Amino acid sequence: MKAKASAEEFIRVWQDSKDINEVCERLSMGQSTCNSRASRYRKKGVPLQVFHRPGRPRKNWDKLATLALKKED
């Protein structure tokens, strides 16, 4: 098993990868570990890129908010 990646290595790999699976493979870490670490870094002000889940359409929050405000006749 690979030793824990340093913060610098984690950030370099994260920013250089196309998706979370690539990060996990390159660092020999699980997906939940990578996501947790990225979340912690973001909370500390590190602007890591966001990987969107494949196969799931993005929600249009403005459209959903408008729908919620409509009254039924």
The 8 nearest C-alpha neighbors of each residue, nearest first, counted from 0:
[[1, 2, 27, 28, 3, 26, 4, 29],
 [0, 2, 27, 3, 26, 4, 28, 25],
 [3, 1, 4, 0, 27, 26, 5, 28],
 [2, 4, 1, 5, 26, 28, 27, 0],
 [5, 3, 9, 8, 2, 6, 26, 7],
 [4, 6, 8, 7, 9, 3, 10, 2],
 [5, 7, 9, 8, 10, 4, 11, 40],
 [6, 8, 10, 5, 9, 11, 4, 12],
 [9, 7, 11, 5, 10, 6, 4, 12],
 [8, 10, 6, 12, 7, 11, 4, 13],
 [9, 11, 13, 7, 8, 12, 14, 6],
 [12, 10, 8, 14, 13, 9, 15, 7],
 [11, 13, 15, 9, 10, 14, 16, 8],
 [14, 12, 10, 16, 15, 11, 22, 9],
 [13, 15, 11, 12, 16, 10, 48, 47],
 [14, 16, 12, 13, 11, 17, 10, 22],
 [17, 15, 13, 18, 14, 21, 12, 22],
 [16, 18, 21, 15, 19, 50, 22, 14],
 [19, 17, 20, 21, 16, 50, 22, 51],
 [18, 20, 22, 21, 23, 50, 30, 17],
 [21, 19, 23, 22, 18, 24, 30, 17],
 [20, 22, 24, 19, 23, 18, 16, 25],
 [23, 21, 19, 25, 20, 24, 13, 16],
 [24, 22, 28, 20, 26, 21, 27, 25],
 [23, 25, 27, 21, 22, 26, 20, 28],
 [24, 26, 22, 23, 27, 21, 12, 28],
 [25, 27, 23, 28, 24, 22, 4, 1],
 [28, 26, 24, 23, 25, 1, 29, 0],
 [29, 27, 23, 26, 32, 30, 33, 24],
 [30, 28, 32, 31, 23, 33, 27, 24],
 [29, 31, 33, 32, 23, 34, 28, 19],
 [30, 32, 34, 33, 29, 35, 36, 28],
 [33, 31, 35, 29, 30, 34, 36, 28],
 [34, 32, 30, 36, 31, 35, 37, 29],
 [35, 33, 31, 37, 36, 32, 38, 30],
 [36, 34, 38, 32, 37, 33, 31, 39],
 [35, 37, 39, 33, 38, 34, 32, 40],
 [38, 36, 40, 34, 39, 35, 33, 41],
 [37, 39, 35, 41, 36, 40, 34, 42],
 [38, 40, 36, 42, 37, 41, 35, 43],
 [39, 41, 43, 37, 45, 42, 38, 36],
 [42, 40, 45, 44, 38, 43, 39, 46],
 [43, 41, 39, 44, 40, 38, 45, 37],
 [42, 44, 40, 41, 45, 39, 38, 46],
 [43, 45, 41, 42, 46, 40, 47, 39],
 [44, 46, 41, 40, 47, 43, 42, 37],
 [47, 45, 41, 44, 48, 40, 49, 43],
 [48, 46, 45, 49, 41, 14, 37, 13],
 [47, 49, 14, 46, 50, 13, 37, 41],
 [50, 48, 51, 47, 18, 46, 37, 19],
 [49, 51, 18, 52, 19, 48, 17, 53],
 [52, 50, 53, 49, 18, 55, 57, 19],
 [51, 53, 55, 54, 50, 56, 18, 19],
 [54, 52, 55, 51, 56, 50, 18, 57],
 [53, 55, 56, 52, 51, 57, 50, 58],
 [54, 56, 53, 52, 57, 51, 58, 50],
 [57, 55, 58, 54, 53, 52, 59, 51],
 [58, 56, 55, 59, 51, 60, 52, 54],
 [57, 59, 60, 56, 63, 62, 61, 55],
 [58, 60, 62, 61, 63, 57, 64, 56],
 [59, 61, 63, 62, 58, 64, 65, 57],
 [62, 60, 64, 63, 59, 65, 66, 58],
 [61, 63, 65, 60, 59, 64, 66, 58],
 [62, 64, 66, 60, 65, 61, 67, 59],
 [65, 63, 67, 61, 66, 62, 60, 68],
 [66, 64, 62, 68, 67, 63, 61, 69],
 [65, 67, 63, 69, 64, 68, 62, 61],
 [66, 68, 64, 65, 69, 63, 70, 62],
 [67, 69, 65, 66, 64, 70, 63, 71],
 [70, 68, 66, 67, 65, 71, 64, 72],
 [71, 69, 72, 68, 67, 66, 65, 64],
 [70, 72, 69, 68, 67, 66, 65, 64],
 [71, 70, 69, 68, 66, 67, 65, 64]]
